[in-house]
């Protein structure tokens, strides 16, 4: 069977969210089709797949490989082939960069113009863009915001169904994220960075990481810990001041 015909059918029918499917289809067209699309499923070798991801950025290679493995798993499930050539293919290690986010000081003092209210709302509630876009009046009650859906349909995961304290004004978001992206770009952040701002505010207010995980709708606590373990430069300076006072007081007491 031709790989391209089979792959496009599989991606079209995978039980994934609409947004994820769009990403899969785009990745397939850009990085997989040209190398494997013309081949027969049973003729593809591990070396073909390795060649496909060669030279790709680590994150792109990882996604390309994950999609390819899904396609071959489905081929095995349908008894078209007996063995997946992608099974033992390893992509390059992902390079995880520390993401920049706005601090509370920036958030409370900066003027974001027309979208000031919307940006503060996202940063003070930790909602994903799709979740915020799906909010209706019925989702606001009893001092909380109830997140049960996304603009893409269901929430990202079952853990994403949650409620958070309602602490700032909600104003309708623009129909696309482009306007907010333009406003945030000069600060070197994007819309998702506002979730990291929310997580960091929770940390600085002493909210336990397991509570933060629930408020953020993370299914994996390691994702929450990634933000909770970040240390800003001013915090390092604060530690230096605190330790300096400790040493100074200890020496003073010893001298008495």
Secondary structure, 3 states (H helix, E strand, C coil): CEHHHHHHHHHHHCCCCHHHHHHHHHHHHHHHHHHHCCCEHHHCCHHHHHHHHCCCCHHHHHHHHHHHHHHHHHHHHCCCCCCCCCCCCCCCCCCCCCCCCCCHHHHHHCCCHHHHHHHHHHHHHCCCHHHHHCCCHHHEECCEEEECCECCECCCCHHHCEEEECCCCCCCCCCCCHHHHHHHHCCCCCCCHHHHHHHHHHHHCCCCHHHHHHHHCCCCHHHHHHHHCCCCHHHHHHHHHHHHHHHHHHHHHHHC
